[in-house]
């Protein structure tokens, strides 16, 4: 299969492929998604095959407007408030579905589904032109770092999908916040750019769910059950800047070929002469560039270990540390 690159000028051509049951990657403000007609069972099955994704990992239904959601799910007044405030934007909302409205390969067999309207004009044009909502998992091989450029998608998906709608690099860099509005108390199942301090003035108490999904349990949201975002090298989180000299000395003593993934100041202070990738100046740039950095080290197969800078996990830092923790398999450096 030839993978064609589309631009906003040729978005209608990309939409024709969606109508034909093919897969087209699409841009959002968070990461690039992998689009297929959410109402076409055979097309959705192709998503799991292209990604190598477990079939019990539910998919997000991506829409061009909030009104579309009511065709598939029960939209509560509280959910409507969130849509009014945060859509289009990096918030995914889990709702009870109307029986039979979506296939089990979209919902993972659950009675709920996740919905999002991304803040990207080109993708909303794609959905409108296709005349259907599209499923939208990240457009990477399952378990690998999510793509934040069309080039990242092409690296993983060339020959596996029909097209990529290229609208430049993503602004946020990590996937949307997922909030479960089907439970008695709304719960954040995946942290992102919209945190509980932003949500609670709108809908009241919000739980930050730490639930670990069991081996036989179907997760309500993507990224809860399986290892995600991991390069081939072992990632080790360095929580404190003062730990970097000890971490570097440890890696050298072990004889590892290693690299450093950190902000500019850390690289300047500790990583001269080492393979490195810059996370910019602060948490915002680090979150935006995290997946690109993990992918960079995947292109350097000689690197066995990546020492990655940690941040405080409050506020937006919760999203960064959630993704980095999954990439590292929970491994932190200890002096």
C-alpha positions in Angstrom: 0.0 0.0 0.0 1.2 3.5 -0.9 0.9 6.0 2.0 0.0 9.4 0.5 0.7 12.7 2.2 -2.2 15.2 2.1 -2.3 18.8 3.1 -5.3 21.1 4.0 -5.6 22.0 0.4 -6.2 18.3 -0.5 -8.3 17.4 2.6 -11.3 16.3 0.5 -9.1 13.6 -1.2 -8.2 12.3 2.3 -11.9 12.3 3.2 -12.7 10.2 0.2 -10.3 7.5 1.5 -12.1 7.6 4.9 -15.4 7.1 3.0 -13.9 4.1 1.2 -13.0 2.4 4.5 -9.3 3.3 4.4 -7.1 4.6 7.2 -5.9 8.3 7.2 -3.7 9.8 10.0 -4.9 13.2 11.1 -3.4 16.1 13.1 -4.6 17.4 16.4 -3.2 19.9 18.9 -2.0 16.9 21.1 -0.7 14.1 18.9 -1.4 12.7 15.4 -4.4 10.3 15.4 -5.1 7.3 13.2 -8.5 7.9 11.5 -11.1 5.4 10.2 -14.9 5.7 9.8 -16.1 5.0 13.4 -19.4 3.5 12.0 -17.6 1.0 9.6 -16.7 -2.2 11.5 -14.2 -3.4 8.9 -12.4 0.0 8.7 -12.1 0.0 12.5 -10.6 -3.5 12.5 -7.9 -2.2 10.2 -6.8 0.3 12.9 -6.0 -2.6 15.3 -4.1 -4.4 12.6 -2.1 -1.3 11.5 -1.1 -0.4 15.1 -0.7 -4.0 16.4 -3.1 -2.8 19.1 -4.9 -5.2 21.6 -8.5 -5.5 20.7 -9.7 -4.8 24.3 -8.1 -1.3 24.2 -11.0 1.1 23.4 -10.8 3.8 20.7 -11.7 7.5 21.0 -14.5 8.7 18.7 -13.3 12.0 17.2 -16.0 14.5 16.1 -16.2 17.8 14.3 -18.9 19.3 16.7 -20.5 18.5 20.0 -23.9 17.8 18.4 -22.7 14.6 16.8 -22.0 13.0 20.1 -25.8 12.9 21.0 -26.3 10.5 18.0 -24.2 7.9 19.8 -24.2 8.6 23.6 -26.2 10.1 26.4 -24.9 13.6 27.0 -25.5 14.6 30.6 -25.8 18.3 31.5 -22.4 18.2 33.2 -20.8 16.7 30.1 -22.5 19.5 28.0 -20.9 22.1 30.3 -17.4 20.5 29.6 -18.0 20.5 25.9 -19.1 24.2 26.0 -16.0 25.1 28.0 -13.2 22.9 26.6 -14.2 21.9 23.1 -12.6 22.1 20.7 -9.6 21.1 22.8 -7.6 18.5 24.6 -10.4 16.9 26.7 -11.8 13.5 26.0 -15.2 12.7 27.6 -16.4 9.1 28.4 -20.2 8.8 28.2 -22.8 6.0 28.3 -23.5 4.9 24.7 -26.9 4.5 23.2 -27.4 0.7 22.8 -26.2 -0.5 19.4 -24.9 2.9 18.3 -21.3 1.9 18.2 -19.7 -1.5 17.5 -17.9 -3.5 20.2 -14.6 -3.0 18.4 -14.8 0.7 19.0 -15.9 0.4 22.7 -13.8 -2.6 23.6 -17.1 -4.3 24.5 -18.0 -1.6 27.1 -21.3 0.3 27.5 -19.4 3.5 27.4 -17.3 5.3 24.7 -14.9 8.2 24.7 -15.5 11.3 22.6 -13.3 14.3 21.6 -13.4 17.4 19.3 -9.8 18.3 18.6 -8.6 21.9 18.2 -7.4 21.5 14.7 -9.2 23.1 11.7 -7.8 20.7 9.1 -9.1 17.6 11.0 -12.5 19.0 11.6 -12.7 19.7 7.9 -11.7 16.1 7.3 -14.4 14.8 9.5 -17.1 17.0 8.0 -16.0 16.1 4.4 -16.1 12.4 5.3 -19.5 12.8 6.8 -18.8 10.5 9.7 -17.0 10.6 13.1 -13.7 8.9 13.0 -11.9 6.7 15.6 -8.7 8.4 16.8 -6.0 6.4 18.6 -2.5 7.8 18.3 -0.9 6.9 14.9 2.0 4.9 16.1 2.8 1.3 16.5 1.3 0.0 19.7 3.5 0.7 22.7 5.8 3.1 20.9 6.0 6.9 21.5 3.0 8.8 20.1 3.7 10.9 16.9 3.7 14.6 17.0 4.7 15.2 13.4 3.6 13.7 10.1 7.1 12.4 9.7 6.8 10.4 12.9 3.6 8.8 11.5 5.3 8.0 8.2 8.1 6.3 10.1 5.7 3.9 11.9 2.9 3.6 9.3 4.4 3.9 5.9 2.8 1.2 3.8 0.3 0.3 6.6 -2.2 3.1 6.0 -3.6 5.0 3.0 -2.7 8.5 3.9 -1.5 11.2 6.3 -3.0 14.7 6.6 0.0 16.9 7.4 -0.7 20.1 9.3 2.7 20.6 10.9 3.9 19.7 14.4 1.5 19.4 17.4 1.3 22.2 19.9 0.7 20.3 23.2 2.6 17.1 22.6 0.8 14.6 24.9 -2.6 13.0 24.4 -5.8 14.6 25.7 -7.1 14.4 29.3 -9.6 11.6 29.6 -12.5 12.2 32.1 -15.0 9.5 32.9 -18.5 11.2 33.1 -20.3 7.8 33.3 -19.4 7.3 37.0 -21.0 8.8 40.1 -18.0 11.0 40.6 -16.3 12.2 37.5 -12.7 10.8 37.3 -9.7 11.7 35.3 -8.4 8.4 33.8 -5.6 9.9 31.9 -4.0 13.3 32.8 -3.4 15.9 30.1 -3.5 19.6 29.5 -6.9 20.0 31.2 -6.4 19.2 34.9 -8.7 18.9 37.9 -8.2 22.5 38.9 -9.7 23.6 35.5 -12.5 21.0 35.6 -13.8 21.4 39.2 -15.1 25.0 38.8 -17.3 23.7 36.0 -18.6 20.3 37.3 -17.6 20.1 41.0 -15.5 17.3 42.6 -13.3 15.4 40.2 -11.4 12.3 41.3 -7.9 11.6 39.9 -8.3 7.9 39.3 -5.2 5.8 40.1 -6.9 2.5 39.3 -4.7 -0.2 37.8 -6.5 -2.3 35.2 -6.4 -6.1 35.8 -5.2 -8.6 33.3 -8.8 -9.7 32.5 -10.3 -6.2 32.8 -11.2 -3.9 29.8 -9.8 -0.4 30.3 -12.3 2.5 29.9 -9.7 4.7 28.3 -6.6 4.2 26.2 -3.2 3.9 27.9 -4.5 2.4 31.2 -3.5 -1.2 30.8 -0.6 -1.7 28.5 3.0 -0.4 28.4 3.1 2.8 26.3 5.4 5.3 24.7 8.5 3.2 25.2 11.6 3.4 22.9 13.8 0.3 22.5 16.3 1.7 25.0 15.5 1.5 28.8 14.3 4.9 30.0 15.3 5.8 33.6 13.7 8.8 35.2 16.0 11.2 37.1 13.7 13.0 39.5 16.1 15.6 40.9 18.5 17.8 38.9 21.1 17.1 41.6 20.9 13.4 40.8 22.2 13.8 37.3 26.0 13.6 38.1 25.4 10.4 40.1 23.1 8.9 37.4 25.7 9.7 34.7 28.5 8.2 36.8 26.4 5.1 37.4 25.7 4.6 33.7 29.4 5.0 32.8 30.4 2.6 35.5 28.0 0.0 34.2 29.5 0.4 30.7 26.1 1.4 29.1 25.9 3.3 25.9 23.5 6.0 27.2 21.9 9.3 26.3 20.3 12.2 28.2 16.8 13.6 27.6 16.5 16.8 29.5 16.1 20.6 29.4 18.8 22.8 27.9 20.3 23.8 31.3 20.7 20.2 32.4 22.3 19.3 29.1 24.7 22.2 29.4 25.6 21.4 33.0 26.0 17.6 32.8 25.7 16.1 29.4 28.6 17.5 27.3 29.8 15.0 24.8 26.9 12.6 25.4 24.1 11.6 23.0 21.3 14.0 24.0 18.0 15.5 23.0 16.8 18.9 24.2 13.4 19.3 26.0 13.7 23.0 25.7 13.5 25.4 28.6 10.6 24.3 30.9 7.8 21.9 31.6 5.7 23.2 28.7 8.4 22.6 26.1 9.4 19.4 27.7 5.9 18.0 27.4 5.6 19.1 23.8 8.9 17.5 22.9 8.9 14.4 25.1 7.6 12.0 22.4 9.9 13.4 19.8 12.9 12.9 22.2 11.9 9.3 22.9 11.7 8.7 19.1 15.0 10.3 18.6 16.7 7.7 20.7 14.9 5.0 18.8 16.8 6.2 15.8 20.0 5.5 17.6 19.9 1.8 18.3 23.4 1.9 20.0 21.8 3.8 22.9 20.9 1.2 25.6 19.7 3.6 28.4 18.1 7.0 28.3 18.4 9.2 31.5 15.3 11.4 31.4 14.5 14.4 33.4 11.6 14.2 35.8 9.3 17.1 36.9 7.0 17.7 39.8 3.8 15.7 39.0 1.3 18.4 40.0 -0.8 20.4 37.5 0.4 19.9 33.9 3.4 18.0 35.3 1.0 15.1 35.9 0.6 14.6 32.2 4.3 14.7 31.5 5.2 12.3 34.4 2.3 9.9 33.4 3.7 9.5 29.9 7.4 9.4 31.0 6.6 6.9 33.8 4.9 4.6 31.2 7.9 4.9 28.8 10.2 4.0 31.7 8.1 1.2 33.0 8.2 2.9 36.3 12.0 2.9 36.6 13.5 5.8 38.6 17.2 6.4 39.4 18.1 6.0 43.0 21.5 7.2 44.3 
